[in-house]
């Protein structure tokens, strides 16, 4: 069982491990608990629906742990850290925002088009790093949902 989980998250992880979906080495592949959109249910719902299959992070977000690698498993949370799903990292690539293509924008699924994604992400990341520009390095991640919660929003 991974360390640092809340009781609800630990119970969710245990239920995942008991499911036929869990790989035998799931505990060894556990990476982290994460939220989309500052922990709201909106981003998690996009993932649970299969609409969102990409995200990004500032490299500085991984000062205490290594970034995920392909095959890493992470516990997706919503509001208040409520566990909502398990995702598997498919790829993670260092890439400035300005070099992300339209396919990545579509997989990101939080803005209506590529131009809106660029502008929206600049505004979002400038809230964390005021010097953020389209040339600031990011970690562009592709993932897939492997286990949804039956209590997740429709």
N, C-alpha and C positions, 0 to 999 in steps of 0.2 A: 504494500500500500504506500503510495507516495506521501511524503511528509508535507505538513502545512495545509492540509485540506480542512475546510470546515466540516462539521458533522454531516451536513446535507451533501456536500461534495464527495466526502468519503463514501457515503451510502450510494450515491450515484455511480461512482467509480466501481464499487463492489458489485453493483447490479450489472454494469457493463462487463466486468470480468466474468460474471456468471452467465452471460449471454453467449450464444453460439457465434456472435460476430467478433468477439474479443480474440485476438491472436494469442497464442500461448506465451509470448514474450511481452505482453502488453505492459506489465509493470516496468520492465527494463526500458521500454520505449517511451514511457511517460516523460513529457517535457515540462508542461506548465499548465496553469489555469489562466485563461485569457478572456477578455471581453472585447466586443466591437463597439465603436461609438461611445466610448467612455462609460461602458457598462449598462447601456440601455437594452431593452428587449428588441428594439427595432433592428439592429444589426444582426443579432442572434436569430431573429425570425427570418431574415433574408438567407442566412446559412441553412436553417432548418428546412426552408422551402426548396433549397437547391439552387436558388437564384444567385447567391454570392459564393464564389469559389476562389476568391483572391483577396489579399489584404496587403498592407505594408506597415513597416515599423521603422523608427529611427534606430540606427545601430546603437545609440546610447541607451536604448531601452533594455539592452542585454549586457549591462555592466556587471550584474551579479550572476548571470548564467549565460551559457553559450546560446546563440540563436538555434532554433530548431533545424534539424536536417531532414532530408527525405526519409520518411518512415516514422518520424516523431509523432507521438499521440498527445493531444492537448484537450483539456476539458474546457468547453465553451460555456461561459456564464452570461446571464442577463442581469437584470436589475437586482442590486443587493448581493451579487455573487451567486445567485440561484443557478445551479447546474442545469444546462439545457441540452448538451450534446457532446459527442467526442468527434474530433476531427483529426485527420492524418495529413501531415505535411507531404506534399508531392514534390515541390521544388522551392528553393529560396535563392534569390539572385540579387546581388548588390546592383542597384540600378537607380539613377536619378529619376525623379518624377518626370522631367522633360523627355526622357527616353522611353517611357512606358507607351506602349502602342494601344490602338483602339480595342484590340482583343482583350488586353489586360483591363482596360477601362470597363468593358462590358462585364467581365468576370468580377470586377470590384462591386458593381451593381448598386452603388450608393448615389450615383449622379446620372442624369438622363443622357449624357453624351461625353465624349472625350474632353472637349473644352471645359465643360462644367466640372469634370473630375479634376483637371489641372487646377482650376481656380479654387474649387472647394477644398482640395488637399493643401494648397498653399495657405489658405485661411486657417484651416484646422491645425496644421503643423506650426504655423507662426504663433499660435496660442501656446505652444510648448517651447518652441525655439524661434524667437523673434527674428533671427537672421536666416530663417529657412527660405530657400528659393527653389525654383524648378531644377536647379543643378545640384542641390544638396543630396548626398547619397542616402538612399533608403534601402531597406531589404524588402524586395517584392516577393511575396509568398503565394504559391498556389496550394490549395488544400482540397480535401473532399470530406464530407460528412460521412462517418462510418457508423454512428449509433445515435439516433435521436431519442429524446425522452418522450414517452407516451403522454406526458403532461404538458408538452410544449404547445405554444399557441398555434392555431391553424394558419 
